[in-house]
Amino acid sequence: MSVVVINPNSTVAMTEAMVQMAAETVPDLSFDGWTSTDGPPSIQGEADGALAEAPLLALVQKASDQKADGVVIGCFDDTALHQAAAIADCPVIGIGQASYHYAALRHWQFSVVTTLAVSVPVIAGNIETLGLQGQVAKVRASDVPVLALHEDPAVSQARIVEEALRAEREDDIDAIVLGCAGMVHVTAAVAEAVHVPVIDPVVAAATCMRWML
């Protein structure tokens, strides 16, 4: 069996992008991508996350029943992460969780650059739940809707780079965490623009899963 990357939203292109990035990051692991066809098209804030939970957990149970080696929750909000970990017989990690711990292990103060402002309270709450609020300087919204990352990539990239540069100037940080699974296509552009390390959440999750297996 392989590591199953479960996308809690119903956008297949995002699932495919995550699996490709994970496979490139850790080529000695096998990654399968599952899309929650009953989830919302994107997860932006608490309400979308609530809609995504039940179908996501059904897929986590299916992966566990099929003896998956591990499960990655492919949403930066770490949708239903604790419930998923409780029902699975394999390691379950969230891409947000992996990013924060990766930064913390390096003793980096970081800012998160995410999509819309509605996602900021969810992300900040997750960081606090993990006890890592002392590591984060700020959670910033780039005002880029999740689906725009695929539908209007040039404009989306420019806005995310602009917000990352602002974080670097203003937040006194050691690293920037990109706060959306759909940002895999802009990681290189952000890394080229700033002078601090840039943490892609899918890369962080694939790397952490490799450590765990």
Buried (B, 14 or more C-beta within 10 A) or exposed (E): EEBBBBBBBBBEBBBBBBBBBBBEBBEEBEBBBBBBEBBBEBBBBBEBBEBBBEBBBEBBBEBBEEEBBBBBBBBBBBBBBEBBBEEBEBBBBBBBBBBBBBBBEEEBBBBBBBBBBBBBEBBBBBBEEBEBEEBBBBBBBBBBBBBBBBEBBEEBBBBBBBBBBBBBEEBEBBBBBBBBBBBBBBBEBBBEBBEBBBBBBBBBBBBBBBEEE
